[in-house]
Amino acid sequence: MAFVPENLGVSETGLPLLRELIHDRMGLAYENGRAELLSDRLAPLVVARGFRSFLDLYYLLKYDERSTEAEWREVMNALSVQETYFWREIDQMRALSCQVLPQLVRSAAARPIRIWSAPCASGEEPLTIAMALEESGWFHRVPIEIHASDASSVAIDKARAARYGQRSFRALPPDLREKYFVERDGVSSPVASLAARISSWSVVNLMEPREALRHASSPIVFCRNAFIYFSAQNVRRVVRMFEEAMPTPGFLFVGASESLVTVSDRFMLEDHERAFVYAKR
């Protein structure tokens, strides 16, 4: 049920200012009628602090010296969308195993080969990458590191806990679920050998270079279904970071509904047997 600011005693005053501040800091765009969604998600934070308007929260985040990263993380956790599942857009995983990794091996790319999943939400995507690479035997051929991050600390806590309900498995073949997960009391967790394939979990805001550049030099980046929440300006900003940081060759995977054709001339769209990948060459 959506929170209605009026019912919580929260004035809409300052919401446009807060919207712009969030756009600049986090990349998220709440234009074209999405302001109501923003107010619904942030109103409980305003009430919890004893504020009466969004302007008070804006002043706290913008000007109050006591405002810390923890305050911003609460905002990110309130706005985070964590809808994902195992084996999502699996054609791209097959392209990774069958075409991208062989190209990197032939190009004498640095070892270990690093893969970055961002945003990873509650962990289904990096674990899917790990399953796909296990099934194709890649972990026994070359050293591979999988690093996973999300801007939401709540999402990363869930990913580290690795406890998944039925909705997460709606696309995963039953034999793979039986092979890679153990179920207890209606909750499934990855077997230890699969969980160990994830080298790190971390909180990373793609709009903060000091955080993102730790992983942006990876030759393989999965940045799927993040740009649908960004403004065009901030998509260009993040893609520019990838252009500068990723090696050549480098491979950038985005969501099926996302396109960089008008955004970058350094990433070329390639069709790998029905899976689209942006390659930096």
Buried (B, 14 or more C-beta within 10 A) or exposed (E): EEBEBEEEEBBBBBBBBBBEBBBEBBBBBBEEEEBBEBBBBBBBBBBEEEBBBBBBBBBBBEEEEEBEEEBBBBBBBBBBBBEBBBBBBBEBBBBBBBBBBEBBBEEEBEEEBBBBBBBBBBBBBBBBBBBBBBBBEBBEEEEBBBBBBBBBBBBBBBBBEBBBEEEBBEEBEEEBBEEBBEEEEEBBBBEEEBBEBBBEBBBBBBBBBEBBEBBBBBBBBBBBBBBEBBBEEBBBBBBEBBBEBBBEBBBBBBBEEBBBEEBBEBBEEBEBEEBBBBBBE
